[in-house]
Amino acid sequence: MSSTVLSMSGIRKAFPGVQAIKSCSLEVCDGEIHALVGENGAGKSTLIKILTGAYLADAGEINVFGEKRIFGSPIEARRAGIAAIYQEFSLIPELTVHASLFLGREQTRKGFIDSKTEKRMAISLFERMGVDIDPESRVSQLSTAHQQMVEIARALLAESRILVMDEPTAALTPHEVEILFGILRELKDRGIGILFVTHRIDEVFAITDRVTVMRDGNSIGTWKTPELTRNQLIAYMVGRSIEDEYPMTHRNAGETCFEVRELRGKRVRDISFAVSRGEILGFAGLLGAGRTDVARLIYGADRKESGQILINGKVIEINSPRDAIRNGICLLTEDRKLQGLILKATAKENFGLPSLKTWSRWGFIDQAEEESRFLDRVRRLNIRVAGPDQRTEDLSGGNQQKLLVARWLETNFQIIIFDEPTRGIDVGAKYEMYLLINDLAGSGKAIVLISSDLPEILGISDRILVMKEGCITGEVKNPLSATQEEIMTLAT
């Protein structure tokens, strides 16, 4: 009979101007993988930070192994047997793997660090986990998946009994996800309670035993995963029924307006394709296949070695993002936080960046014009923002993404490249993004869509090109009748 290892009841937390958590309760049992899901802004991250000692709750009670606890710091939470693994890893890139594993709990002999013992213990631990990682490698040399395995190994070395994982598969390939799931099942069999936070509905049904849903700062219920349907779970998360996760509209593609011929770059070889007005062309492939490299070469962020880019049949020269924007090409980058937005700037300032010349008079920005256009786009795209001066870092992931789209709508672009447009955003925000992409295609824009989410790319693309090792390996002309297995075959 499973016993409760973690209980949170009546948790409340407010920040200036916002009630982040109104009332939340959940329980995790030993030997259980428990999903925590909800839209961006539902309060999941705040709840995790309370559990791990980063925040103090305003009200409520936390019990760990039957004992009431108040964590004043992450160190106190770790000492109580709680380990957290976030999307942004806490590893130090220049340290070796074994040094990272034992950081803060170094093995010593006669007052000196005993590296041989650390390496031997690391090898033994990795063998138990079923992964092949050289303990003498530097963390910076590891893949994202292997860095995550090191984080899990650190938690096991600390003899953690409760493991909190925040979007653990966001940057993993399907094969790496399966390896991770295998390790999580082994940890479950060993009696460890796992709180698994994810936006990916498929993963909830693939790996979890129970699921707690948060909405608008409240926990609205906990269900046994096998007793839920996919549509029921989505409805609980967004507060309304979504009949079709991937809304498709019937569009008639126009003439070819964008063409790439024999494009070559550092990691890309002889890429050629064409996109018509009103068409959504999907790019699939494993991480590292070269899809983002193609986007950066087209956009002028990386310098191409050879090849031609044509718009409306005319060859254009792009040597910088400024050239791309001038010719009506825009890019929503894979990493919106590092490459797309200035997080400390206001929402209005981010919105206006590409269009400052348009709104400037005698060298001064017409702030009234900028704000008027900003508020108009906020209304039309349903961007949830407190006002023009709200800091961009305080927006949810979905609203940050819509802010980027709003920015480009002011530039009168013809071609838009979406690189992982729904990464890290919830199911409701994804649905709104799909509707927006469809609307853009319906208005005659040419869309290039890069995505690692196979159901997504099959669900909203008109055609799909699959890449492997910098080359196009195949084309799927009718995505609605294709399968994920067909895509993976071409990708591998």
C-alpha positions, 0 to 999 in steps of 0.5 A: 500500500503506497504511503503519502510522502508529500502533502501540500494543503491550502497553499496561498501566495500573493505578490504585489498586485497579483494573487499567484496561488489562491488555494492549492492542494496536492499529494504525492505517494511513494512510488508514484509519478504525479503530473502537475499541469495547467496553463501558463500563469496557473501557479505551477512554478510558484507552487514548486518554488514554495515546495523547494524553499525558494518562496515562503507560502502566505498560508497553508501547510506542507507535510513531508513524510508525515512531518509538518515542514516550513522551508526557508531555503532550497538547502532546507528542502534538499536536506528534507529529501526533496530534489528539483530539476528545472529546465535551466540546469544548475550544473557548472559547465566547466566542471567535470561530471564527477566534480558536478555530482559531488559538488558540496559533498566531495569525497575526501581522503587525508584532507584532499578530494579523492577523485578516484573514489568519486569517479568509481562511484559515478560509474557505478551510479550511471551503470545503475541508471543505464546511461553511458557518461564519462565521469571525466568529461566536462559538463559543457561537452554533454548533450542536454539529455546527458546533462539531465541524467547528471542532475538526476544522478546528483539527486540520487546521491543525495538520497532524495526521496521526492523528485520534482521535474519541471518540463524535463523533456522540453529540449530532448529528442524522442529517443532521449525522452524514452531513455528518461522515462525508463529511468523514471520508471526505475526510480518509481519502482524504488519508491521515489515519489516524482512530481512531473510538471509538463505542458505535453499532454502525450507525456501525462498519459505515457508516464504518470499515475495521477494528475493534478490540474491547476487553473487560475491559481487553484488546484481544481482536482486530482484524477487517476490518469487512466481514468481521464480522456485527452479531451477531458484533461484539456478541458480541465486545464483551459476551462472550456472544451477544445474539440480539435487541438490542431485546427485546420482551415481549408486554404488554397495556396497561391503562387510561389512567393519564396524559394531557396536554392542549393543553400549551404552553410556550416551545418547545412548542405544543398537545401532547396525548397519553395513556399507558396502564398497561404502555405504552411511548410513544416520542417521536421527532424531530430535536434541537431538535424539543421532546421534552425541552421537553415532558418538562420542562414535565410534570415542572415543571422549566419553567413551562407557559403553559397545558394540563392534566396528568391522572393517573387522570382527575384534573387535577393541578397541577405547578409544580415537580419536587417536585409531580411526584414527589409525584404519582408522576411521575419523570424520567431527564434527558437529561444524567445528569451535569449534571442527574441526579447529584451526581458527587462524592457517593457512589452511596448518597447519590445513590440516597437523595436523593428518599427522605430523608424516608422514611428519617429519624427525628427529623430524622436519616437512618437510615443503616442503612435507607438502605444496606440499601435501596441494596444491595437495589436494587444486587443486583436491578438488577445495578449494578456498584459497588464499595460504597455509598461509591464515588464516582458519577463513577467508575461507568460510564455504564450503571451511573450510569443504573441508579443513577438508575432505582434511585433512582426505584424507591424513590418508588413512581412511576406514570409514568416519563419516560426522556430519551435513556436509552442515550446514551453507554452500551455495547451490553451496558448498553443491552440491560440497560436495555431489559430494565429498561424492559420490566420496568417496563412489565410491572409496570404503569408508564406509560413515556414514552421520548424517543430520537434512536436510531431503531432503538432507539425502533422496537425497544422502543416500543408507539407512537411520536409524532413531533415537529417544531418544538414540535408533534406531526406524526404517530403510528406505531401499529405500530413493528415494521412501520414504518421509519426513513424513515417516522419521518424523513419525519414529523420533517422 
